Amino acid sequence: MTSADDRPTRSGASEPEAPLADLQAFAVELRRMNGEINRMTHGFATHQQLHPTDVSALAAILDAPSPLTPGALREHLGLTSGAVTACLDRLERAGHVRRARESADRRVVHVYYEASARTAARDYFMPLAEATARARARFSETELTTVLRFLTAMNEELGEVHPARR
């Protein structure tokens, strides 16, 4: 399999190989990808009559390895307790999540993504999944492993950045 550097871009021109140290190229491409994902997220929010923050909350709930508590969601999103409560109220009214008290400690609330909401999100974001599949097909397994390692490392590093504390 050829590498991504040897393949033509959408315009048909070959991509020049950027030096590894070209931080500007990484920054530009990461901002572009973030912008495209934000565009789709805002579109989904509008389509579902939600606030973009609500969609961020849905993504956090969906991606969590175990059910989130409102406090964990607050910390993840960097919102106040009141803002998270309002967000969860909107999401629950819209049928996207449910809150449950299922531990011995009735004060503990867990938030679950509703199956019907997963279907709506899957249908809306299918073009993103298809674009991801097309992009992945342009890389070898070795390259994809490296890309995944890079994205994981970036997310870990970004998780440690707290601009307000600087």
NORUR-V322510 format. One line per field, one symbol per residue. phi: phi as a letter, one per 20 degrees, with the letter a starting at -180 (. if undefined). psi: psi as a letter, one per 20 degrees, with the letter a starting at -180 (. if undefined). Layout:
# NORUR-V322510
phi = ???
psi = ???
This chain:
# NORUR-V322510
phi = .eeffeefegfneffffefgeffgfffffffffgffffgfffffgfgeldegfffffgffffeffbgeegfffgffemdfgffffffffffffeneccdcdcdfeffedddcefgfffffffffeggffffffffffecfgffffffffffffffffffeecgfef
psi = pqrhhiqqrhiiqqpqpqqhjmhggggghhgggggghgghghgggghjlrqhhhhhggggggipirpqqhghggggikrrghhgggghgghghijhrqqqojrhoihppqpqpqghhgggggggjghggghgggghijqrhgghgggggghggghgghhipnhhi.
